[in-house]
Amino acid sequence: MSVDADTRDLHTDARAVLTSWTAPDAAQEELRRTYLDHLDRHPDGVWRSCQPGHVTASAAIVDPDGSRTVLTLHRKIRLWLQTGGHCEPADTALAAVALREATEESGIADLRLLPDPVRLDRHWVGCGGGTWHLDVQYAAIAPPGSEPVRDPEESDGLAWFPVDAIPEPTDTAVRALVTAAAAAARRAA
C-alpha cells in the first residue's frame, strides 16, 4: 500500500496516541517506545503489508461494572482472545479500529470505547509468512444486558466470562488485558 493522505492520517493518529499515552509500568513503557521507533522507521507501519511488523488494535469488551468480559475463540489459533485486528484503508484512528473490530466480532451494538489504551502487547503471528503485531489495546464497555452474537465467519465461539475465570486455552496477555480493562471500566463507572 502506498503512503497517501489516509495512511499518513492513521500513522499520525497512532503516533499521537502512543506519544500521549502514559504507560502503567516500565515494561509497558519499553513497548511504547518500541512502537514509536517502529512508526518512525516505517511510514507503512500501520498496515499488514509492513513485514517487519504492523500496528493492530484490539479491545477487551467488559460489562459496565467490570465483572465480565466477552471473549472470542479464534478460528485459526484456537485460543480465547479479545476482539481486534488489522487496520483497514478506511481507518483514520486506532480507537476506531478497536471499536470497529469489537463491534464486528462481538455483534454487540453501542459499545462505548474508553478513549485511552489500557495496554500494549507485541506478539509474533503467522500472517504474511510471519511478522510482529504491535497491538494497541483498549477497553470497550457493553451496554447493560448485551448479549454477543457469534458470526461463524469470525470465530468458533463467543461468550461472556467472569473476569476472574477466563477460559482455557488462552494466554497471559489476554488475562492482563482483561484485568486492565475491567479496572478501567470500574474507574469510568
N, C-alpha and C positions, 0 to 999 in steps of 0.2 A: 504494500500500500504506500502510495506516495504521501509525503508530508504536505498537506494542504491546510487551508484555514481551519477546517473542522478538527484535524488531528492536532494542530497547534493548540486549539481551544481545550481539548481534553488533556493534552500533555501539560498545558499551563495550569489547568484545574488540578491535576494530580500533583504537580509540583507545589501549588499553593496549599493544598490540603496537607501534604506531608511537611511543608515548611512550618505551618502554623500549629500542627498537632503536637501536644505535649505527651511524650511517651511516659508510661507509668513506671518504668524501671530501666535499668541500664541495658538489658538485653533488647528491649523494645526500641530504645534509643539507637542502639547499634544498627538494628534493622531499618529504622527510619533513615539513617544516614546512608545505608547501603542502597535503599530505594532511590533516594535523591541522587546519589552518584550514578546509578543506572540511568535515570532520566536525563542527567547531564550528558552522559556518553551516547545515548540512543534517542534521537528525535522520534523514532518509531516505537519507543519503549512501552507504549500502552497497547500495542497491537500484537496479536498472536503470531504474526509473521516475524517478529523480533526474536530470533532463535536463541540469543544468549539468555533470554528471559523476558517476561512481559508482565505488566501490572494487570491484576484482576481485582474484582470487588465482590464481596460476599456480605451476607447478613445472617446473624442468628436471630430468628423470629422468637419472641417471647411474649407471654401474656402480660397484661398491664401490671400485675403485682410481681412479675419476675420469678414466678414459681414453676412455670412450664415452658418448654421450648418445642418448636416444630423442627424435626429432622427428616431428611430425605435419604433413602437407601440408594446410593449411587449405582447406576446400572452397570458400569464398567468395572469399578474398583471394589464394589461390594462392601462399602463401609457406610455407616450412618454419618452424614455430614450436614453442615449448614447449607443454605441455598447460596448460589453465587455462580460467577462465571466470567467469561471474557468480555472485554469492551467491544462494542459494535460501532460501525461507521457513523451512525446517527447520534451516538452518545457524546455529550459535551461536559459531563460531570461524573466523577466517581460515585458520588452519592446516588445519582440517578441510575447508574449501572447496578449498584447493590439493590436498590428498590425495584428496578425492573426485573432482575433475576429472582428476587424474593417473591414478587407477585406472580410471575410466570410459573415458578417451580412449586409454589405452595397452593396456588389457586385462591389465596385469601385476598379479598379486595380491601382497600382503605387501610393498608399498613401505614404506620407512622414511623418513618426512619428518623432515628436520633441524628442530629446534624454532624457530629464528630465521630471519627473512627473510634473503636474501643480496643483494637489490637491490630497487629500486623503478623503475617505468617508467610514465610518463604519456604516453598516445598517443591520438590522435583516431581515432574509429571511426564507422561509419555507423549504428549501432543507434539506433532511436528518431528517425531523421532527422538524426543527428549529435550526438556527445557525446564527453566525455573518459573514458577508462578510467584509473583510478588503480590500477595493478596492483602488488600486493604479491607479490613473487616469492621462492619457496622452492627448496630443493634436495631431491629425493627420491632415495633410494638403492634401486636394484633388487636383489633377491636374485641371487646368482651364478647364471649360466646362464639368466636370464629371457629370454623372447622376447616381444616385443609382439604383440598380436593386434588387427588393424585391424577396427574396426566401420565398415562403409561409410556409416552414418548420421553418423559423427563426422568422418571425414576421407577424403581421396583417396589418402593414403599414410601409412605409419608404419614407421619403421625405426631401427636403431642406426646411429650415425655416429661416427667418431673426433672427439673434441672439437677437434682441430686441422684438421679437414677437413669443416666444416659445409657442407651442400649449398646450392646456389643454386636458386631465389631465396630469400633470407632478408633479414634486416636487422641493423644493428649492435647493436640492443637484444638480439636473440637471442644473438648472439655474446658480448656482455658477460655475459649471464645464464649461458650455458653455461660460460664461463671461471670465473665466481664459484662456480657450483655444483660444478664439478669440484674447485676448490681447497677448498671446504668439505668435500666427500666425502673428500679426501685427509687433511684435518685430523681428520676424525671416525674415520678407519680405525684 
